[in-house]
């Protein structure tokens, strides 16, 4: 296919994407699924499509024992009866924008039959997923970065069960402290939880396990699943180390979050817009995606966090 034909086809494809700027409900649902399928923390998180910029999620549960010793023919007293506790989690969407530039050469190298539209949507989803993960994890309303200052991410929201290891390197004891900091009532099925940390910390742990003269050590070197106390360890690209002062020295340190994946909620508004333009001087198409989202723990008490983890 000639380059001119490719560019012409690309223009027609982009015209079909630009349905007044706003995706219809089916397109929005499909795009959200594509974002969630990208290999980021979004694959684990619970994604909640939002019908408006603000939405509440109702929670209900029992925070105490409900069973009592039974006596035939005798009803429970008023004091022995229990009612479920109810509460709400509020999502308040903030606007985010992702821009993807696709050059004519890129289109020429990637076009496959009639799959150009899928190629473009995949590129958008991959770029948006990385940016969303960064905001979900590192958002901080005190940040000097305008993008990150829109909301508090999971690292900032986790405040109830903090363990400061003051520069201590990764070890079995570090994971043990994170495990024990978590209220035991939430750890009924520990293997469903995850330790989320930086990729470097995950590699350090694999390296430490590899020092053992066992089959487990061999598996760690070969890239096998890393875990501690039966809980998988997940390196997340946007949980990068940060500089902090320990004593009188400045060191690079990391965090570890222990949480159930479905406790991580991403609210994603269905009001997703795509706008396109063409830059003939730089020979590229400009595609701008606008969406609204928010992130919150469903139960912040069910999260523990290791801070100031030193490098190995």
N, C-alpha and C positions, 0 to 999 in steps of 0.2 A: 504493500500500500504506500502511495506517495505521501511525503510529509504534508503536502497541502491537504490531502484527503483526511489525514489524521487530525490536523488542526480543525478542519471543518467539522469532523465528527465530534471532536471534543467540545466545540462550541454548542452543537446541538445537545450533547449530553448535559452540559452545564445548564443549558436552558431548561431542560426537564427537571433538574434539581432545584432550580430557582422558581418554586411555585409560590410567587408572591412573597418570597423570603422565608415564610414560615412553613415548617414541615406539617403535613397532615398527621393525625394520630397514629396511623399505621407506620408511616415513615419514621416518626419520632420513636415509637416502640422498637422498631428494628434497629435504629441507630443506637439507642440505649443498650440493647443487647450486644451490639458490636463493640461498644466501649467496654462493657463488662467482660467480654470474652478476651480482651487484650491482656497479656500476661503482666498484670500489676496487682496491687492489693485489692483492686476492684473485683477480681475474680472470686475473692473470698467474702467480700462485704455483702451486706444485705442492701440491695438497691430498691428504693421506694419511689415509684413514679409519682410526681406531685401534680395535682390538677390546678394548683394556684401557687402563688409565691410563698404562702404560709400554709402549713399543714400540721395537724396534731396526730400523734400516734398514741393510741390508748394502750395502757399496760394494766394487766390484772394478774394477781398471783397471791399465794399464801406465804407469809413470812414467818409462820410459826407452826408448831405441831397442831394437826387437826384431829388426830385420832385420840380416843379416850378409852379407858377400861369400860367394857360394856357389862351391864347387868340386865338380865332378861326382864322385860316388863317395866323397865325404868327408863324414862327419857332423860336426855342430858339437861343439865341446868342451864340457865341463861349464861352463867359465867363460863361454862364449858363449851358453849357454841362459839364458832369463829366465823368471821366474815372475811372475804378476800380483800386485799389492799388494792386500791386502784390509783393510777397516776397517769400523767401524759408526758410525752416527749415532743417538744416543739421543733419544727423545721422552718427556717426562714431563709429562703433562697437568695443568694447573691449572684449577680451577673458576672459571667466569665466569657472570655473571647479567645478563640484559637484561630490562627491564620496559617494556611498551607499554601505555599507557592509551588506550582507544578510547571516546570519548563517544557518547552516544546520537545526537547530531546528526551525528557523523562516519559512523556506521553508516547513518543515513537518507540521507546524501548520496552514499554510495559503494556501496550495495547494488545489484547487477546480477543479476537473476534468481537463479540458484542458485550464484553465484560468491562468496558472502560468505566461505566458508571460504578460498578462494584469496586474497581481499583481506586477510584477517587474517594468513595465512601470509606474504604478501608484505611486509606492514608489519613483521612480526617479523624476516624475513630482512634487510630493508633496515636496520633499526635495529641488529641484531646485527653485520652486516658492517662498519659504521662503527666500532663499538666494538672489534671484533676487529682491524681494521686498525690502530687506535690502539695496541693492546697489542703487536701484531706489530712495529711500527716503533719505538715509544717506550718499550717496557717497560724498566725499570731497577730492579734489586733494591735499589739505594740510594735510590730515589725516596721522597719523603714521601707520595706518592699511593698508598694501599693497592692500588688496582687495577693501576697500572703496576709496583708493586713485586713482583708475582707472578713475573715472569721478565724476562730480558734480551732485548730486541727486536733487530731487525736493525741498528739504528743503534749499539747498544751492543756487539753481537757482532762487528762489523767492526773488527778491530784490526791486521791484518797489513800492510796497504798504505794508510797514512794520509798525506794531503798537506794540510798546514796552509797556507792561503793568506793568513792573518793579515789578514782584512778586505778583501782585494782584490775588486773587483766582478767580475761575470760577464764572461767574455771567451772567445775561442777558445782562449787559452793555458790557461785553467782546465780546460776539457774535455780538452785535449791532455795535461795533467799527470795527470789521472785515468786516461786511456787508457794512458799510458806506465807508470803505477804498477802496472797489471795485468800479471801474468806472461804473456808472449806465448804460452805453450803453451795457454792457455785461449781466446785470441782467434782461433780458427781461422775462425769465422763471426761477425765483429763485429756485423753487422746484426741478429743474434738477441739481442744484449745490450740493456740499457736503462740510461739515466741516470735515476735516480729522485731528484727534488728537490721543493722546495715549489712550489705553483702560481705564487707571485710570482716565483720565479727563472725558471720557464719563460716567463712573460710578459716578464720583463726580456730574456731571450735572444731572444725573437721581436721585441721592440722594437729590439734591436741589429741583428738581421738585416734588419729592415725599413728601416734607414737606408741600406742598399745600393740603388743605383739599378738594380735588376735584377728579373727576374720572380720570383726567389726572395724578394726583399724584399716585393713585392706579395702573394705567397702567404702570407707570415708575418703580414702585417696582417689578411688575410682569415681567419686561423685555421687555416692549413694545418699539416701535420705538422711539428713542430719536431724537428730532429736536429742532431748535431754529429759530424763525421768518419764519417758513415754510420750512426751509432747513434741511435735515437729517444730523445727526451727526454720523460719522463713526469712531469707535475706531480701530486703526491699530496697530497690534502687534509690528511692527518695529519702530513706532514713540515713542520710550521710552523717559522718562524724562532725563535731563542732569543737571549736577551741574554748577552753575555760581555764580558770585559775584554780590550781590545787596547791595549797600551801603558798609558796612564793614563786612557783613555776607555772607557765602556761602550757597546757597539754591538749592534744586532740583526744576527745572522748566520744563515746556513743551511748545510745539508749537501747533498752530492750523493753518492749511492751508484751505483756502476757494477757491475752484476751481470747474470747470465743469469736470466731470470724463473723457470726451473725449478730454479734453485739455491736459491730461496726456498721452504722447506717449511713448510706448516701442518699439524700433526697435529690432527685433529678426532675426538674420541671419538664413537662411535655412541650412547653413553649420553646422549641428549638428552631433557630433561624439559620438559613444559609444564604449568603450574599456572594456574588461572584463578579469579577472584573477581569479585564485583559490588559496586560502591559505589553504593547507591541514593540517598545524600545528594548526591553529586556527579554522579550520573547518568552513570556510566561503567563499563566493564568493565576489569579489571586482568588482564593476561596476563604471566606471568613465565616467561622461558625460562632454563633452566639447562643449561650445556654444559661440557665440559672440552677444553682445547686446549693446544698448545705450538707454538713456532715456532723454526726452526733453519736455518742454512745447511747444505746438503749438503756443500759444500766452501768453507770460509771463506777459504782461500787464493785462491779465484777471485773475490774481491771487492776493489774499491778504493773509498776514501772521501775526498772533499774535505770539509774542515771549515773553519769560520769564514769562509764566503763572504759578503762584504759586499753590502749592497744597492746598487743602481744609483742 
